Amino acid sequence: MLTLLYWILQLYVLALIAYAVMSFIRPRYGSPLLSVQRFLGSIVEPVLRPVRRLLPTAQIGGMGIDFSVTIVVLVIEFVLLPLLVR
């Protein structure tokens, strides 16, 4: 059971990374990429939203940088997964 949870969390990390990379892409309406982007958003946004409320976007050089994906990935990789491997 723990192995299954471990792999689900790893897949979630991949979804977070894919979502972050796809945030730089603006697909056209009707593109299959838009469907993938919306699907990933529906999976990861419920977790990212509370992190964004706690840690607002950093303003660096006139640009806003969102560290919420980084924070969630670090928590999964260095807090949750080690607890499962014990």
C-alpha positions as CSV (number, residue, x, y, z in Angstrom):
1,M,0.0,0.0,0.0
2,L,2.8,2.4,0.9
3,T,4.5,1.6,-2.5
4,L,1.3,2.6,-4.3
5,L,1.1,5.9,-2.4
6,Y,4.8,6.5,-3.1
7,W,4.3,6.2,-6.8
8,I,1.2,8.3,-6.8
9,L,3.2,11.1,-5.1
10,Q,5.9,10.7,-7.6
11,L,3.4,11.0,-10.5
12,Y,2.0,14.1,-8.8
13,V,5.5,15.6,-8.7
14,L,5.7,14.9,-12.5
15,A,2.3,16.6,-13.0
16,L,3.5,19.6,-11.0
17,I,6.7,19.9,-13.2
18,A,4.7,19.5,-16.4
19,Y,2.2,22.1,-15.2
20,A,5.1,24.5,-14.5
21,V,6.7,24.0,-17.8
22,M,3.4,24.3,-19.7
23,S,2.7,27.6,-18.0
24,F,5.2,29.1,-20.4
25,I,3.2,27.9,-23.4
26,R,0.1,29.7,-24.7
27,P,-1.8,27.1,-26.8
28,R,-4.4,28.2,-29.2
29,Y,-8.1,27.6,-28.6
30,G,-9.0,24.0,-29.7
31,S,-5.5,22.8,-29.3
32,P,-5.0,19.4,-27.6
33,L,-2.3,21.1,-25.5
34,L,-5.0,23.4,-24.0
35,S,-6.9,20.3,-22.8
36,V,-3.7,18.9,-21.2
37,Q,-3.0,22.2,-19.6
38,R,-6.5,22.4,-18.2
39,F,-6.4,18.8,-16.9
40,L,-3.1,19.4,-15.2
41,G,-4.4,22.6,-13.7
42,S,-7.4,20.8,-12.3
43,I,-5.1,18.3,-10.5
44,V,-2.5,20.7,-9.2
45,E,-4.2,24.0,-8.5
46,P,-6.1,22.8,-5.4
47,V,-2.8,22.1,-3.7
48,L,-1.0,25.2,-5.1
49,R,-3.7,27.7,-4.2
50,P,-3.2,27.5,-0.4
51,V,0.6,27.7,-0.8
52,R,0.2,30.8,-2.9
53,R,-1.9,32.4,-0.2
54,L,0.8,31.8,2.4
55,L,3.7,32.7,0.1
56,P,2.8,35.5,-2.3
57,T,4.5,35.9,-5.7
58,A,8.1,37.3,-5.4
59,Q,8.8,40.5,-7.3
60,I,12.3,40.2,-8.8
61,G,13.5,42.6,-11.4
62,G,10.0,43.7,-12.3
63,M,8.8,40.1,-12.8
64,G,6.6,38.0,-10.6
65,I,8.0,34.6,-9.8
66,D,5.7,32.0,-8.3
67,F,7.5,29.6,-6.0
68,S,4.5,27.5,-5.1
69,V,5.4,24.6,-7.4
70,T,8.9,24.5,-6.0
71,I,7.6,24.5,-2.4
72,V,5.1,21.7,-3.0
73,V,7.7,19.5,-4.8
74,L,10.2,20.0,-2.0
75,V,7.7,19.1,0.6
76,I,6.7,16.0,-1.2
77,E,10.3,14.9,-2.0
78,F,11.9,15.7,1.4
79,V,9.0,15.4,3.9
80,L,6.3,13.0,2.7
81,L,8.3,10.5,0.6
82,P,10.9,9.9,3.3
83,L,8.1,9.2,5.8
84,L,6.7,6.5,3.5
85,V,10.1,4.8,2.9
86,R,10.9,4.4,6.6
